[in-house]
Amino acid sequence: MRPTISAARASVDRHLNSRFGLNLTNDLKIAHASNALLVYSFARELGIRPPHLQMQDEAPIDARTFPSYARPYVAGAASVLVPGAGQALIGAFGRGVVIAAVAAAIGVAALWAFLHVATILGLFGPLVLALAWRIWAGWDAHRLARQSPEVTSRFRAAGLLILLIVVSLVLDIPFSVFERRVLGEAWSMPSASMSPRLVPGDRVITSPLRRAPARGDIVVFLFPEDTTKRFVKRVVGTPGDTLRMIDKALIVNGTRVSEPYAHHAEPDIDPATDDFAWQLQYLVGRPDARHRPSRNNWGPLVVAPNTYFVLGDDRDNSLDSRWFGFVARELILSLPQRIYFSRDSVAGIQWRRIGAFVQ
């Protein structure tokens, strides 16, 4: 039973008299009674009853239900954060699952566009598309919540939300596997050995390498001496190639190679340590007893079958095949494709590097 204005007015008057000792005029009583009705309506939606507004003949409202005034906003915000969550909160579970599945598919399409579309559309298009879908999902949840008169139990809403999260994770498994094995995955540049092409702070999308590596490819591979670590270098020698370096110049199969990407930070230093001794067994012809490979002078040596010789572009600041030997084909994982973010520890975000292709 809805309270009448006179009943609410009397209730407010009694409450003010008892608590503050006020005695209002009739005109002020009517004004305050009108405000009290507004407070009552708001409180009723919120599921709260101030003692002086509680009607004896009114059935209690389940405090475990979502307030109807807040449902559209809560549902909308939830679906912006997690597409489909808002729909699940108001009971539209099936619709939420569809929206979550489409969001996952958009993620796959966005990654493909980022890797293959060289224009600005490939850089910003995926972000705009993903953001637009989240906004639409939030608007859809807000609209459904406003149209639905049903007040969903908080316990039921929580259960539906948890179930949607579980379903979303299940849906994400095939999409994630597809992304990692077919499209690519994110990777962070750990060192300066490939500068200036790749520098510390670069975050790169890599794509799986499903062909034989070629000379000039920049590859991500497992470090032969510790396969828990990943390295990134440039392939300079393939199986059967004869390699040699004379005064920092790389010679492949008897031909000097132009390497505009290679640079030397220590032109006057050429260390020769026992780390290069592994090369002796692969030398062409009978090695001279006085032969001592160094960082800038080594070979000629033949690349072993099913292995590759890799070098860093920063030749004086790179742990590469000169030191640890050939890299087996099965250890080579992927090709870095495009920089999606770059941040220098001193200069901050490197906007000019974002979106640059690596290969």
N, C-alpha and C positions, 0 to 999 in steps of 0.2 A: 504494500500500500504506500503510495507516494504521500509525503507530508504536505499539508496545506500551508499556505503562507502564514495564517494565524498561528498554527501549531509551531512552525519553525520560529516565528517571531517571538512567541511566548518562551520557547526553549532558549533562544538567544538572550532574551531579557533576564530570565532566571539565572542563566549562567553568568552574565555580566554583573548582576546584583550580588550573587553569591561570592564571586571572586574579587570584584573591584569596587563594590558598593555603588555602582552607577544606577541612575534612574532616568531613562531617556524619555523625551517627549514622544507623543504619538507619531509625529512626522519622522523623527529620527528612527523610531522603532520600525516603521515600515521600510525605510531605506536599509537599515541593518538587516531586516528580515530578508529582503531581496538578495543582499550580498550573502547571507547565510545559506540561502537556497543554492546559489552558485557554488559556494564552498561545499555544500552537501553533495551536489551533483558531481563535482570534481572528486570528492572523497569516495563517492560510491564507485566511480570508474576505477579509482586507484585501489579499491578493495579495503579502504580504511574507514573506520567509524569513530569520529570524536565522540566522547561520552555524551555531550549535550545535544548531539544530532542523531544519536542512535534511536530508531523507532522500535518500540516494544513488539509491534506486530509485523516487523519486517524480517524476512528470512535471511539468515547470515549468508554472506558471499564467501565462496571458497577462496581463502587467501593464497592458495597455490596456483591461481590462474594468472595469466598475463593481463595487465591492465589494458583495456581496449584502446585507450588513447595513445599508448606507447607502442602497441604492436606494429603499426606500419613503419615506425622509425627504427625499431629494433630489428625487424625483419629486413628492411632495406639495407641497413648498415651491415648486417650479418652476410647478406649476399654480395655486397661489394667486397668484403674481406675474403669470403669463401663462397664462390658462386654456387648457388643452390642451397646454402645453409638457411637463408631466410625463408625459403619455400618450405623446407623441412620443419622449421620452427612453428609455422602456422598450419601444419598438417598436410601440405601438398608435397608429400614425399616423392612420389613418382616424378613430378615436375622438377623437383630439386635434383634428382639423379640425372635427368636428361640435361639440365643446365650444367651440372658438374662435368658430364661426359663431353659436352660441346666445348667447355672451357679447356679441357685437356687436349682435345683435338686442335683447338686454336693454338695452343702452345706448340704442338708439333709443326703446324703450318707456319707459325711465326719463326721457328728455328730454321725451317727449310728456306724461307724467304731471306732470312739474315745471312745464310751461307751462300745463296745463289743469286741474289738480286744485288747488283753492284751499285745501283742508284740510291738516292736518299730514301726512296720508298722501301728498299730492303733494310735500311737502318732504323727508320722511325715507324714504318708501316706496322711491323709486328707489335710495337709498344702501343700504338694507337688502337689497333684491333683488339688486343687483350684488354686494354683499359675500357674501350667502348662496350665490350661484352660484360664486364663487371658492372659498369654503370647501368646497363640495361637489366641485368639480373637484379640489381638493387631496386630499380624502378618497378620491375615486375613483382617482386616480393612486397614492396610498399603498396602497390595497387591491389594485389590479392588480399592483403591484410585489411585494407579499408573496406573492401567489398564483402568480406566474410564476416557474418555476425557471430560466428562461433568463437568462443574464448577457449583457446587451447590450454589444457592443463600443463603446468610447468614441468611436471614429471614426464608427461607424454612428449612434450616438446623436446626435453632433454634427451629422451630415449631416441626420438626421431633424428635429432642432430647427431648423436653418437653413431647411429646406424648409417647416416649419410656419410659421415667421415670414414667409416669402415668401407662403405661401398666406393667412395672416392679413391681410397688407397688401393682397393682392388682394381679399379679402373685405371689407375695410374701405372700399375705394374706393366701391362703390355705397352702402354705409350712410352714409358721410361726405357723399356728394353729396346723398343723401336728407335727411340732417339739416340741411345748410346751406340747401338750396333749399326744403324743405318745412317743417321744424320750426324751425330757428334755429341760431345760433352764439353763442359767448361774446364779450363785448365789455367793455372796461374804461373807466370814466368818467374822462376826462382833466382836467376842469376843474370849477370851482364855478359855472359859468354857469347850471346847472339846479337849484341848491340852493334849498330843502331836499329837493326830490323826488329828485334824484340828486346825490350829492356825490363828490368825489375819493376814490378807493379802493373805490367800488362796482364790483362785477363783475356784469354783467347778461347774461342770455340774451335775445337778440333773435330775432324771427321775421320772415321776408321779408314785405314789403308788396306784396300782389298786388291791391290795389284803389286807388282814388284817395284820396290823403290827405284827411282832414277836419279842420276847425278843432278845435283842442284836442288833436290827436294829437301825441305826442312821437315824433320821427323821428330816425333816423340817416341822414346824407347825406354825400356827398362835397363838400368845400369847393370852391365854384365857382372860386376863384382858385388852388387847388392841389389837384387831385383825388387826390393821394397821401395827403391828410389826411381824417379823418372827424370830423364834428361831430354833436352831438345838440342839438336845439332843439324848441320847440313851434310847430306850425303855427297861425297866427292869421289868415291870409288865403289864400283859394283863387282860382283864375282868375276875373277879372271883379269881384272884391270891391273896394269903395272903402274905403280905410283912412285913418285919421287918428289922431293922438295929440295931446291938448291937456293940458298940465300932467300928464304921465305916465298919463293916462287913455286907454285904447284905445277908438276908435269904429269900428265895422264897419258899413258900409252905413247910416250915419246913427244907429246905436243904440250907446249906451255899453255896453261889455261888462264883466260882473262877472268879475274875475280874482283869486280868493282865493289863488291860487298865486304871483302876482307880488309881488315886494317890491323895495324901493329902499334901498340902503346909503348913498347920497349924495343925500339929499333936497334939498340946497341948491345942487347943482352941475348945470349943464345945458350941456355943451360943444357948440359949433357950429363944426364944422371943414369943410374942403373935401371930406372923405370922404362927406358927405351930399349933395353936389351932383348925384349921379346921379339923385336923385329928381325933379329939375326937369322932365325930359322926360315924366314920368308924372303930373304934377300935373293935377288936374281944373280946367278953365277956363284962363284966361290968367294966368300967374303974375305976381305983383307984383314989381317990380324990387327991392323991399326985402326980398322973401321970403328967409329964410335958415334952412333946416331945421336942427334941433338934435336932440340925443338924446331929449329929452322933449317936443318940439313939432315936428311935421312933418305933411305931407300937406295936404289930401286927395290921395291918389294911387290909381290903378287898377292892380290886379295884372294883369300881362301874361298872355296865353294860355299854357296848359300850364306855368305857373310858380306858385310858392308863396312866401308871405311868412312868415318864421319869426322868433321872438324867444326869448331865454333868459328863464327865470323870474326870475333875478337880473338885473333890468333895468339896473342900473348896473355890472354886471361881466360883460358878454356881448358878444362879437363876433357880430353877427347881421345880419339883412336890412337894418336901418337903415344899416349900414356897407357891406356888400358887395352888396346888392341881392337880387333874387328868386333862388329856387332852382329850376332846371329839374326837371321830374318825373323824368327819367331819372337824375338824380343822387341821388334819394331811394331808400334801400336797404331799410330795415327799421324795425320798431317794437320798442323795448326792452320786454320783458314782465315779467321777474321778477329780483330781485336774488338771486344764489346765494351771494355772499360779499361782505363789506365790512370793510375795515380802515383805520382812521385812523392817520396817521403818528405821532400823539402818543398817542392814547387806546387804540390797539390794535384788536382785533377788535370790530366793532359788531354784537353778537348780535341786537339788536332790529331791525336792518335786513335781516338775512338772511331770505329768503323773502317779502319785501314785493313786491307787484305795483306796476308802474310806471304803466301806463295807467289 
